[in-house]
């Protein structure tokens, strides 16, 4: 009898080893998706505020009296 021969079923041993392995932990997608959504909404809000804000003037407008 050859030393590589075995009375054990190799397919069954492989299945048992696969069942005994700890489950693979997958990363959760929701926290990253929520953070990206929050960042996108914040960026759009800030861009809207910059567009809607009145322009800043570095010199006085002629004809307007300072109080």
PDB file of N, CA, C and O in Angstrom:
ATOM      1  N   UNK A   1       0.845  -1.172   0.000  1.00  0.00           N
ATOM      2  CA  UNK A   1       0.000   0.000   0.000  1.00  0.00           C
ATOM      3  C   UNK A   1       0.893   1.238   0.000  1.00  0.00           C
ATOM      4  O   UNK A   1       1.849   1.335   0.769  1.00  0.00           O
ATOM      5  N   UNK A   2       0.570   2.150  -0.852  1.00  0.00           N
ATOM      6  CA  UNK A   2       1.353   3.376  -0.986  1.00  0.00           C
ATOM      7  C   UNK A   2       1.097   4.299   0.205  1.00  0.00           C
ATOM      8  O   UNK A   2       0.007   4.271   0.777  1.00  0.00           O
ATOM      9  N   UNK A   3       2.078   5.116   0.589  1.00  0.00           N
ATOM     10  CA  UNK A   3       1.921   5.998   1.751  1.00  0.00           C
ATOM     11  C   UNK A   3       0.957   7.149   1.473  1.00  0.00           C
ATOM     12  O   UNK A   3       0.454   7.770   2.410  1.00  0.00           O
ATOM     13  N   UNK A   4       0.695   7.441   0.204  1.00  0.00           N
ATOM     14  CA  UNK A   4      -0.236   8.521  -0.113  1.00  0.00           C
ATOM     15  C   UNK A   4      -1.682   8.033  -0.123  1.00  0.00           C
ATOM     16  O   UNK A   4      -2.612   8.840  -0.110  1.00  0.00           O
ATOM     17  N   UNK A   5      -1.874   6.702  -0.146  1.00  0.00           N
ATOM     18  CA  UNK A   5      -3.234   6.163  -0.098  1.00  0.00           C
ATOM     19  C   UNK A   5      -3.784   6.323   1.312  1.00  0.00           C
ATOM     20  O   UNK A   5      -3.055   6.215   2.298  1.00  0.00           O
ATOM     21  N   UNK A   6      -5.076   6.581   1.386  1.00  0.00           N
ATOM     22  CA  UNK A   6      -5.702   6.755   2.680  1.00  0.00           C
ATOM     23  C   UNK A   6      -7.096   6.160   2.641  1.00  0.00           C
ATOM     24  O   UNK A   6      -7.737   6.101   1.592  1.00  0.00           O
ATOM     25  N   UNK A   7      -7.544   5.730   3.786  1.00  0.00           N
ATOM     26  CA  UNK A   7      -8.894   5.184   3.879  1.00  0.00           C
ATOM     27  C   UNK A   7      -9.927   6.295   4.001  1.00  0.00           C
ATOM     28  O   UNK A   7     -11.128   6.048   3.889  1.00  0.00           O
ATOM     29  N   UNK A   8      -9.457   7.519   4.229  1.00  0.00           N
ATOM     30  CA  UNK A   8     -10.366   8.650   4.382  1.00  0.00           C
ATOM     31  C   UNK A   8     -10.747   9.224   3.028  1.00  0.00           C
ATOM     32  O   UNK A   8      -9.933   9.257   2.105  1.00  0.00           O
ATOM     33  N   UNK A   9     -11.960   9.664   2.918  1.00  0.00           N
ATOM     34  CA  UNK A   9     -12.456  10.270   1.681  1.00  0.00           C
ATOM     35  C   UNK A   9     -11.953  11.716   1.622  1.00  0.00           C
ATOM     36  O   UNK A   9     -12.282  12.523   2.491  1.00  0.00           O
ATOM     37  N   UNK A  10     -11.175  12.037   0.623  1.00  0.00           N
ATOM     38  CA  UNK A  10     -10.575  13.367   0.513  1.00  0.00           C
ATOM     39  C   UNK A  10     -11.624  14.459   0.290  1.00  0.00           C
ATOM     40  O   UNK A  10     -11.449  15.583   0.761  1.00  0.00           O
ATOM     41  N   UNK A  11     -12.689  14.149  -0.406  1.00  0.00           N
ATOM     42  CA  UNK A  11     -13.754  15.124  -0.631  1.00  0.00           C
ATOM     43  C   UNK A  11     -14.454  15.443   0.687  1.00  0.00           C
ATOM     44  O   UNK A  11     -14.751  16.603   0.971  1.00  0.00           O
ATOM     45  N   UNK A  12     -14.716  14.416   1.487  1.00  0.00           N
ATOM     46  CA  UNK A  12     -15.366  14.633   2.778  1.00  0.00           C
ATOM     47  C   UNK A  12     -14.463  15.405   3.730  1.00  0.00           C
ATOM     48  O   UNK A  12     -14.931  16.262   4.479  1.00  0.00           O
ATOM     49  N   UNK A  13     -13.167  15.100   3.701  1.00  0.00           N
ATOM     50  CA  UNK A  13     -12.214  15.826   4.556  1.00  0.00           C
ATOM     51  C   UNK A  13     -12.154  17.294   4.141  1.00  0.00           C
ATOM     52  O   UNK A  13     -12.118  18.178   4.998  1.00  0.00           O
ATOM     53  N   UNK A  14     -12.144  17.559   2.850  1.00  0.00           N
ATOM     54  CA  UNK A  14     -12.134  18.943   2.363  1.00  0.00           C
ATOM     55  C   UNK A  14     -13.395  19.694   2.765  1.00  0.00           C
ATOM     56  O   UNK A  14     -13.332  20.865   3.140  1.00  0.00           O
ATOM     57  N   UNK A  15     -14.537  19.023   2.688  1.00  0.00           N
ATOM     58  CA  UNK A  15     -15.801  19.650   3.093  1.00  0.00           C
ATOM     59  C   UNK A  15     -15.806  19.934   4.598  1.00  0.00           C
ATOM     60  O   UNK A  15     -16.268  20.993   5.022  1.00  0.00           O
ATOM     61  N   UNK A  16     -15.302  19.009   5.399  1.00  0.00           N
ATOM     62  CA  UNK A  16     -15.241  19.204   6.848  1.00  0.00           C
ATOM     63  C   UNK A  16     -14.314  20.370   7.194  1.00  0.00           C
ATOM     64  O   UNK A  16     -14.625  21.172   8.075  1.00  0.00           O
ATOM     65  N   UNK A  17     -13.189  20.462   6.509  1.00  0.00           N
ATOM     66  CA  UNK A  17     -12.271  21.585   6.758  1.00  0.00           C
ATOM     67  C   UNK A  17     -12.922  22.914   6.386  1.00  0.00           C
ATOM     68  O   UNK A  17     -12.752  23.912   7.085  1.00  0.00           O
ATOM     69  N   UNK A  18     -13.660  22.923   5.294  1.00  0.00           N
ATOM     70  CA  UNK A  18     -14.337  24.154   4.876  1.00  0.00           C
ATOM     71  C   UNK A  18     -15.407  24.558   5.887  1.00  0.00           C
ATOM     72  O   UNK A  18     -15.603  25.746   6.143  1.00  0.00           O
ATOM     73  N   UNK A  19     -16.099  23.575   6.461  1.00  0.00           N
ATOM     74  CA  UNK A  19     -17.132  23.884   7.450  1.00  0.00           C
ATOM     75  C   UNK A  19     -16.532  24.351   8.774  1.00  0.00           C
ATOM     76  O   UNK A  19     -17.176  25.098   9.511  1.00  0.00           O
ATOM     77  N   UNK A  20     -15.320  23.926   9.083  1.00  0.00           N
ATOM     78  CA  UNK A  20     -14.684  24.309  10.341  1.00  0.00           C
ATOM     79  C   UNK A  20     -13.998  25.672  10.281  1.00  0.00           C
ATOM     80  O   UNK A  20     -13.658  26.236  11.321  1.00  0.00           O
ATOM     81  N   UNK A  21     -13.790  26.208   9.076  1.00  0.00           N
ATOM     82  CA  UNK A  21     -13.166  27.520   8.958  1.00  0.00           C
ATOM     83  C   UNK A  21     -14.090  28.585   9.534  1.00  0.00           C
ATOM     84  O   UNK A  21     -15.309  28.490   9.390  1.00  0.00           O
ATOM     85  N   UNK A  22     -13.520  29.603  10.188  1.00  0.00           N
ATOM     86  CA  UNK A  22     -14.378  30.686  10.683  1.00  0.00           C
ATOM     87  C   UNK A  22     -14.960  31.469   9.503  1.00  0.00           C
ATOM     88  O   UNK A  22     -14.317  31.593   8.460  1.00  0.00           O
ATOM     89  N   UNK A  23     -16.161  31.991   9.667  1.00  0.00           N
ATOM     90  CA  UNK A  23     -16.774  32.738   8.559  1.00  0.00           C
ATOM     91  C   UNK A  23     -15.974  34.002   8.250  1.00  0.00           C
ATOM     92  O   UNK A  23     -15.381  34.609   9.140  1.00  0.00           O
ATOM     93  N   UNK A  24     -15.969  34.378   6.997  1.00  0.00           N
ATOM     94  CA  UNK A  24     -15.255  35.568   6.548  1.00  0.00           C
ATOM     95  C   UNK A  24     -16.104  36.794   6.885  1.00  0.00           C
ATOM     96  O   UNK A  24     -17.262  36.896   6.482  1.00  0.00           O
ATOM     97  N   UNK A  25     -15.503  37.719   7.630  1.00  0.00           N
ATOM     98  CA  UNK A  25     -16.226  38.944   7.983  1.00  0.00           C
ATOM     99  C   UNK A  25     -16.089  39.943   6.840  1.00  0.00           C
ATOM    100  O   UNK A  25     -14.984  40.273   6.411  1.00  0.00           O
ATOM    101  N   UNK A  26     -17.211  40.406   6.367  1.00  0.00           N
ATOM    102  CA  UNK A  26     -17.208  41.373   5.278  1.00  0.00           C
ATOM    103  C   UNK A  26     -17.401  42.769   5.847  1.00  0.00           C
ATOM    104  O   UNK A  26     -18.077  42.958   6.859  1.00  0.00           O
ATOM    105  N   UNK A  27     -16.803  43.731   5.185  1.00  0.00           N
ATOM    106  CA  UNK A  27     -16.964  45.109   5.620  1.00  0.00           C
ATOM    107  C   UNK A  27     -18.373  45.588   5.291  1.00  0.00           C
ATOM    108  O   UNK A  27     -18.941  45.253   4.251  1.00  0.00           O
ATOM    109  N   UNK A  28     -18.915  46.378   6.203  1.00  0.00           N
ATOM    110  CA  UNK A  28     -20.250  46.902   5.974  1.00  0.00           C
ATOM    111  C   UNK A  28     -20.160  48.115   5.055  1.00  0.00           C
ATOM    112  O   UNK A  28     -19.256  48.940   5.183  1.00  0.00           O
ATOM    113  N   UNK A  29     -21.097  48.210   4.139  1.00  0.00           N
ATOM    114  CA  UNK A  29     -21.098  49.276   3.144  1.00  0.00           C
ATOM    115  C   UNK A  29     -21.823  50.517   3.624  1.00  0.00           C
ATOM    116  O   UNK A  29     -21.488  51.621   3.193  1.00  0.00           O
ATOM    117  N   UNK A  30     -22.812  50.374   4.506  1.00  0.00           N
ATOM    118  CA  UNK A  30     -23.665  51.494   4.891  1.00  0.00           C
ATOM    119  C   UNK A  30     -22.927  52.648   5.554  1.00  0.00           C
ATOM    120  O   UNK A  30     -23.238  53.793   5.227  1.00  0.00           O
ATOM    121  N   UNK A  31     -21.970  52.440   6.461  1.00  0.00           N
ATOM    122  CA  UNK A  31     -21.297  53.603   7.056  1.00  0.00           C
ATOM    123  C   UNK A  31     -20.539  54.432   6.020  1.00  0.00           C
ATOM    124  O   UNK A  31     -20.579  55.661   6.068  1.00  0.00           O
ATOM    125  N   UNK A  32     -19.865  53.790   5.106  1.00  0.00           N
ATOM    126  CA  UNK A  32     -19.130  54.525   4.073  1.00  0.00           C
ATOM    127  C   UNK A  32     -20.087  55.247   3.130  1.00  0.00           C
ATOM    128  O   UNK A  32     -19.824  56.377   2.719  1.00  0.00           O
ATOM    129  N   UNK A  33     -21.178  54.604   2.794  1.00  0.00           N
ATOM    130  CA  UNK A  33     -22.159  55.229   1.910  1.00  0.00           C
ATOM    131  C   UNK A  33     -22.819  56.424   2.587  1.00  0.00           C
ATOM    132  O   UNK A  33     -23.065  57.442   1.940  1.00  0.00           O
ATOM    133  N   UNK A  34     -23.107  56.314   3.879  1.00  0.00           N
ATOM    134  CA  UNK A  34     -23.708  57.428   4.612  1.00  0.00           C
ATOM    135  C   UNK A  34     -22.740  58.605   4.712  1.00  0.00           C
ATOM    136  O   UNK A  34     -23.147  59.757   4.561  1.00  0.00           O
ATOM    137  N   UNK A  35     -21.467  58.322   4.964  1.00  0.00           N
ATOM    138  CA  UNK A  35     -20.479  59.394   5.043  1.00  0.00           C
ATOM    139  C   UNK A  35     -20.308  60.090   3.694  1.00  0.00           C
ATOM    140  O   UNK A  35     -20.203  61.316   3.642  1.00  0.00           O
ATOM    141  N   UNK A  36     -20.278  59.332   2.616  1.00  0.00           N
ATOM    142  CA  UNK A  36     -20.153  59.925   1.286  1.00  0.00           C
ATOM    143  C   UNK A  36     -21.377  60.762   0.931  1.00  0.00           C
ATOM    144  O   UNK A  36     -21.248  61.823   0.322  1.00  0.00           O
ATOM    145  N   UNK A  37     -22.551  60.296   1.304  1.00  0.00           N
ATOM    146  CA  UNK A  37     -23.781  61.056   1.058  1.00  0.00           C
ATOM    147  C   UNK A  37     -23.777  62.358   1.840  1.00  0.00           C
ATOM    148  O   UNK A  37     -24.131  63.408   1.303  1.00  0.00           O
ATOM    149  N   UNK A  38     -23.379  62.296   3.110  1.00  0.00           N
ATOM    150  CA  UNK A  38     -23.304  63.503   3.928  1.00  0.00           C
ATOM    151  C   UNK A  38     -22.301  64.506   3.350  1.00  0.00           C
ATOM    152  O   UNK A  38     -22.577  65.705   3.317  1.00  0.00           O
ATOM    153  N   UNK A  39     -21.148  64.025   2.897  1.00  0.00           N
ATOM    154  CA  UNK A  39     -20.144  64.912   2.305  1.00  0.00           C
ATOM    155  C   UNK A  39     -20.664  65.557   1.018  1.00  0.00           C
ATOM    156  O   UNK A  39     -20.421  66.739   0.774  1.00  0.00           O
ATOM    157  N   UNK A  40     -21.368  64.795   0.207  1.00  0.00           N
ATOM    158  CA  UNK A  40     -21.905  65.338  -1.046  1.00  0.00           C
ATOM    159  C   UNK A  40     -22.978  66.390  -0.778  1.00  0.00           C
ATOM    160  O   UNK A  40     -22.997  67.437  -1.426  1.00  0.00           O
ATOM    161  N   UNK A  41     -23.862  66.118   0.167  1.00  0.00           N
ATOM    162  CA  UNK A  41     -24.911  67.086   0.485  1.00  0.00           C
ATOM    163  C   UNK A  41     -24.309  68.352   1.077  1.00  0.00           C
ATOM    164  O   UNK A  41     -24.750  69.456   0.759  1.00  0.00           O
ATOM    165  N   UNK A  42     -23.301  68.200   1.938  1.00  0.00           N
ATOM    166  CA  UNK A  42     -22.630  69.373   2.516  1.00  0.00           C
ATOM    167  C   UNK A  42     -21.950  70.205   1.426  1.00  0.00           C
ATOM    168  O   UNK A  42     -22.037  71.433   1.436  1.00  0.00           O
ATOM    169  N   UNK A  43     -21.279  69.544   0.494  1.00  0.00           N
ATOM    170  CA  UNK A  43     -20.614  70.264  -0.590  1.00  0.00           C
ATOM    171  C   UNK A  43     -21.624  71.026  -1.439  1.00  0.00           C
ATOM    172  O   UNK A  43     -21.373  72.167  -1.829  1.00  0.00           O
ATOM    173  N   UNK A  44     -22.754  70.410  -1.724  1.00  0.00           N
ATOM    174  CA  UNK A  44     -23.779  71.104  -2.510  1.00  0.00           C
ATOM    175  C   UNK A  44     -24.371  72.280  -1.735  1.00  0.00           C
ATOM    176  O   UNK A  44     -24.652  73.325  -2.323  1.00  0.00           O
ATOM    177  N   UNK A  45     -24.561  72.124  -0.430  1.00  0.00           N
ATOM    178  CA  UNK A  45     -25.091  73.217   0.378  1.00  0.00           C
ATOM    179  C   UNK A  45     -24.117  74.387   0.422  1.00  0.00           C
ATOM    180  O   UNK A  45     -24.532  75.539   0.291  1.00  0.00           O
ATOM    181  N   UNK A  46     -22.835  74.109   0.603  1.00  0.00           N
ATOM    182  CA  UNK A  46     -21.837  75.179   0.631  1.00  0.00           C
ATOM    183  C   UNK A  46     -21.701  75.852  -0.736  1.00  0.00           C
ATOM    184  O   UNK A  46     -21.527  77.068  -0.809  1.00  0.00           O
ATOM    185  N   UNK A  47     -21.777  75.085  -1.803  1.00  0.00           N
ATOM    186  CA  UNK A  47     -21.697  75.672  -3.141  1.00  0.00           C
ATOM    187  C   UNK A  47     -22.904  76.568  -3.404  1.00  0.00           C
ATOM    188  O   UNK A  47     -22.763  77.641  -3.992  1.00  0.00           O
ATOM    189  N   UNK A  48     -24.078  76.140  -2.977  1.00  0.00           N
ATOM    190  CA  UNK A  48     -25.283  76.959  -3.131  1.00  0.00           C
ATOM    191  C   UNK A  48     -25.170  78.249  -2.332  1.00  0.00           C
ATOM    192  O   UNK A  48     -25.553  79.317  -2.810  1.00  0.00           O
ATOM    193  N   UNK A  49     -24.644  78.151  -1.115  1.00  0.00           N
ATOM    194  CA  UNK A  49     -24.473  79.335  -0.277  1.00  0.00           C
ATOM    195  C   UNK A  49     -23.486  80.314  -0.917  1.00  0.00           C
ATOM    196  O   UNK A  49     -23.686  81.527  -0.852  1.00  0.00           O
ATOM    197  N   UNK A  50     -22.438  79.800  -1.525  1.00  0.00           N
ATOM    198  CA  UNK A  50     -21.462  80.681  -2.165  1.00  0.00           C
ATOM    199  C   UNK A  50     -22.064  81.373  -3.392  1.00  0.00           C
ATOM    200  O   UNK A  50     -21.750  82.533  -3.659  1.00  0.00           O
ATOM    201  N   UNK A  51     -22.903  80.691  -4.121  1.00  0.00           N
ATOM    202  CA  UNK A  51     -23.525  81.292  -5.306  1.00  0.00           C
ATOM    203  C   UNK A  51     -24.578  82.316  -4.900  1.00  0.00           C
ATOM    204  O   UNK A  51     -24.687  83.370  -5.525  1.00  0.00           O
ATOM    205  N   UNK A  52     -25.349  82.020  -3.866  1.00  0.00           N
ATOM    206  CA  UNK A  52     -26.442  82.892  -3.450  1.00  0.00           C
ATOM    207  C   UNK A  52     -25.968  84.083  -2.621  1.00  0.00           C
ATOM    208  O   UNK A  52     -26.694  85.070  -2.507  1.00  0.00           O
ATOM    209  N   UNK A  53     -24.789  84.017  -2.048  1.00  0.00           N
ATOM    210  CA  UNK A  53     -24.301  85.094  -1.183  1.00  0.00           C
ATOM    211  C   UNK A  53     -23.997  86.333  -2.025  1.00  0.00           C
ATOM    212  O   UNK A  53     -23.568  86.217  -3.173  1.00  0.00           O
ATOM    213  N   UNK A  54     -24.218  87.502  -1.460  1.00  0.00           N
ATOM    214  CA  UNK A  54     -23.894  88.715  -2.213  1.00  0.00           C
ATOM    215  C   UNK A  54     -22.379  88.850  -2.348  1.00  0.00           C
ATOM    216  O   UNK A  54     -21.631  88.379  -1.491  1.00  0.00           O
ATOM    217  N   UNK A  55     -21.932  89.490  -3.419  1.00  0.00           N
ATOM    218  CA  UNK A  55     -20.487  89.639  -3.608  1.00  0.00           C
ATOM    219  C   UNK A  55     -19.895  90.583  -2.565  1.00  0.00           C
ATOM    220  O   UNK A  55     -20.551  91.515  -2.102  1.00  0.00           O
ATOM    221  N   UNK A  56     -18.670  90.324  -2.217  1.00  0.00           N
ATOM    222  CA  UNK A  56     -17.978  91.217  -1.282  1.00  0.00           C
ATOM    223  C   UNK A  56     -17.305  92.326  -2.074  1.00  0.00           C
ATOM    224  O   UNK A  56     -16.786  92.096  -3.166  1.00  0.00           O
ATOM    225  N   UNK A  57     -17.318  93.513  -1.523  1.00  0.00           N
ATOM    226  CA  UNK A  57     -16.718  94.663  -2.195  1.00  0.00           C
ATOM    227  C   UNK A  57     -15.507  95.118  -1.398  1.00  0.00           C
ATOM    228  O   UNK A  57     -15.572  95.242  -0.175  1.00  0.00           O
ATOM    229  N   UNK A  58     -14.421  95.363  -2.080  1.00  0.00           N
ATOM    230  CA  UNK A  58     -13.219  95.799  -1.375  1.00  0.00           C
ATOM    231  C   UNK A  58     -13.105  97.324  -1.349  1.00  0.00           C
ATOM    232  O   UNK A  58     -12.318  97.877  -0.580  1.00  0.00           O
ATOM    233  N   UNK A  59     -13.885  97.996  -2.183  1.00  0.00           N
ATOM    234  CA  UNK A  59     -13.867  99.460  -2.164  1.00  0.00           C
ATOM    235  C   UNK A  59     -15.289  99.984  -2.067  1.00  0.00           C
ATOM    236  O   UNK A  59     -16.213  99.303  -2.511  1.00  0.00           O
ATOM    237  N   UNK A  60     -15.491 101.122  -1.526  1.00  0.00           N
ATOM    238  CA  UNK A  60     -16.848 101.636  -1.344  1.00  0.00           C
ATOM    239  C   UNK A  60     -17.524 101.925  -2.671  1.00  0.00           C
ATOM    240  O   UNK A  60     -16.884 102.296  -3.655  1.00  0.00           O
ATOM    241  N   UNK A  61     -18.817 101.747  -2.668  1.00  0.00           N
ATOM    242  CA  UNK A  61     -19.622 102.024  -3.854  1.00  0.00           C
ATOM    243  C   UNK A  61     -19.827 103.548  -3.935  1.00  0.00           C
ATOM    244  O   UNK A  61     -20.214 104.169  -2.945  1.00  0.00           O
ATOM    245  N   UNK A  62     -19.575 104.143  -5.089  1.00  0.00           N
ATOM    246  CA  UNK A  62     -19.783 105.581  -5.203  1.00  0.00           C
ATOM    247  C   UNK A  62     -21.260 105.944  -5.023  1.00  0.00           C
ATOM    248  O   UNK A  62     -22.149 105.266  -5.538  1.00  0.00           O
ATOM    249  N   UNK A  63     -21.491 106.991  -4.307  1.00  0.00           N
ATOM    250  CA  UNK A  63     -22.832 107.498  -4.102  1.00  0.00           C
ATOM    251  C   UNK A  63     -23.490 106.916  -2.858  1.00  0.00           C
ATOM    252  O   UNK A  63     -24.617 107.290  -2.534  1.00  0.00           O
ATOM    253  N   UNK A  64     -22.814 106.007  -2.152  1.00  0.00           N
ATOM    254  CA  UNK A  64     -23.382 105.453  -0.919  1.00  0.00           C
ATOM    255  C   UNK A  64     -22.617 106.071   0.232  1.00  0.00           C
ATOM    256  O   UNK A  64     -21.393 105.963   0.318  1.00  0.00           O
ATOM    257  N   UNK A  65     -23.359 106.723   1.119  1.00  0.00           N
ATOM    258  CA  UNK A  65     -22.749 107.390   2.265  1.00  0.00           C
ATOM    259  C   UNK A  65     -22.445 106.385   3.367  1.00  0.00           C
ATOM    260  O   UNK A  65     -23.255 105.497   3.630  1.00  0.00           O
ATOM    261  N   UNK A  66     -21.300 106.511   4.010  1.00  0.00           N
ATOM    262  CA  UNK A  66     -20.965 105.653   5.146  1.00  0.00           C
ATOM    263  C   UNK A  66     -21.664 106.184   6.392  1.00  0.00           C
ATOM    264  O   UNK A  66     -21.676 107.397   6.603  1.00  0.00           O
ATOM    265  N   UNK A  67     -22.219 105.364   7.186  1.00  0.00           N
ATOM    266  CA  UNK A  67     -22.943 105.795   8.366  1.00  0.00           C
ATOM    267  C   UNK A  67     -22.057 105.828   9.562  1.00  0.00           C
ATOM    268  O   UNK A  67     -22.506 106.171  10.655  1.00  0.00           O
TER     269      UNK A  67
END
